[in-house]
Amino acid sequence: MSTAEPIDDLISNAPPLAPPNDEASSSTEPPFAHRHLRDDAFWREIPAFSDVSEEEFLDTTWQMRHSIYGEDQLIEMLEQVAPDAFVDDVRKGFHEAPMTVRITPYIFSLIDWDHPRQDPLRLQFLPISSRLSPDHPMLTLDSLGEQEDAPVEGLTHRYPDKALFLVLDTCPVYCRFCTRSYAVGVDTDTVDKENLRVDPERWERAFDYIEAHPELEDLVISGGDTSNMPAKYIREIGERLLNIDHVRRIRYASKGPAVMPMKILTDDDWVEALADVHEMGQKRHKEVALHTHFNHPREITEITRRAMDRLFEEGIRVRNQCVLQRGVNDDPETMKLLTRRLGEVNVQPYYVYQHDMVEGVEDLRTSIRTNLELEKEVRGITAGFNTAMHIVDAPGGGGKRDVHSYEYYDRDTGISVYTAPSVKPDEYFMYFDPLHSLSEEMQQTWQDPDERDRMCNKAIEAARANR
């Protein structure tokens, strides 16, 4: 005789369904906070933009012409919205940073100017001297070794079937944390830039290399920022790559959707060029996608939604590559909200990068431990395909590694060791937690060159033993 309960009894004895969860985010957020996008004329709170109409503000040309660029424009704008002490702090920081300043009216207007020191958008674009920290002694300008893996100028071929094609060196904004501070933007007081300007002759040498290497199936078109490319080049580069038989996938990289979404709303030529390349890819059964770069949920507004809706209607897949930054998005509630808000506007969370070891922005880096704990908190709040992978781009050219996949991690010294068997077999790649995350005693130890060598050698030996 069966001892199983009748199905009717199972149903009647089941616990009641949980009531709708207002928000899986912070209790201080409104219900379903990821759906609540800013939809007011926020730019009019800035004195210089107080009379700007919505039509003007949404115009790409207006945004470019009124972008805040260089010290003089920056200080003039800051004096209208921030205290003198903060303005002086930025003035000093401007001369100590590896990146110059360029910021769109859109982003400038979204900064909370009542609390600019802690504001997560300000932190990404405007340096202040009082927050800057000494660089880690193991840090280098091109920490990822992109130039070392470039057989042709502006083309990094590191992975077997993928290459990074740097087609220009300008952006609509200049991020403080840019991993290509060795080339992007103009020279600063601390960095003389490599030249990767728009140059069809240079591109031709890259095309020749790609055509001669049938293993290359995946091309990332980046820079700089492809939203700064004229529409004709978006089309020409895309069509040229799709016409190479062995190229199966191309991705345009642009921070534009995060910092100037009106580009997609009002630059019809640019969007049509991207859509034409996408359509050509579909007909040839090749993927064309747009990779973008939102770091904080406040960067996503109703303007963003409208822009992403246009790309969605064109069938263009948009993926997001976020950079983990101290004080910006290194807490679980912020990252949860960002993850769900990206899904709300049909942008797929793809990567959360451990902050690269970039000169002049040690204050923004976090430890590997922070990344590990953050990933654990975020995983499970939404569908797996809509949850980003947390990765480390291994310094020295190891490429992207899952943050959990280290061979060895010493939380006291801050050294983590990764391997990349399919990229550079038998090599070891070390990432170093920022000094501010270590004990004061360990910070002092790192100042001794002999001790550095000892700690690094010990880490590599331990990694070998763990393999």
Buried (B, 14 or more C-beta within 10 A) or exposed (E): EEEEEEEEEEEEEEEEEEEEEEBBBEEEBEEBBBEBBEEEEBBBEBEBBEEBEEEBBBBBEBBBEBBBBEEEBBBEBBEEBBEEEBBBBBBEBBEBBBBBBBBBBBBBBBBEBEEBBEBBBBBBBBBBBEBBBEBBEBBBBBBBBBBEBBEBBBBBBBBEBBBBBBBBBBBBBBBBBBBBBBBBBBEBEBBEBBEBBBBEEBBEBBBEBBBEBEEBBBBBBBBBBBBBBEBEBBBBBBBBBBEBEEBBBBBBBBBBBBBBBBBBBBBEEBBBBBBBBBBBBEEEEBEBBBBBBBBBBBBBBBBBBBBBBBBBEBEBBBBBBBBBBBBBBBBBBBBBBBBBBBBBBBBBBBBBBBBBBBBBBBBBBBBBBBBBEBBEEBEEBBEEEBBBBBBBBBBBBBBBBEBBEBBBBBEEBBBBBBBBEEBBEEBBBBBBBBBBBBEEEBBEBBEEEEBBEEBBEBBBEBBEEEE
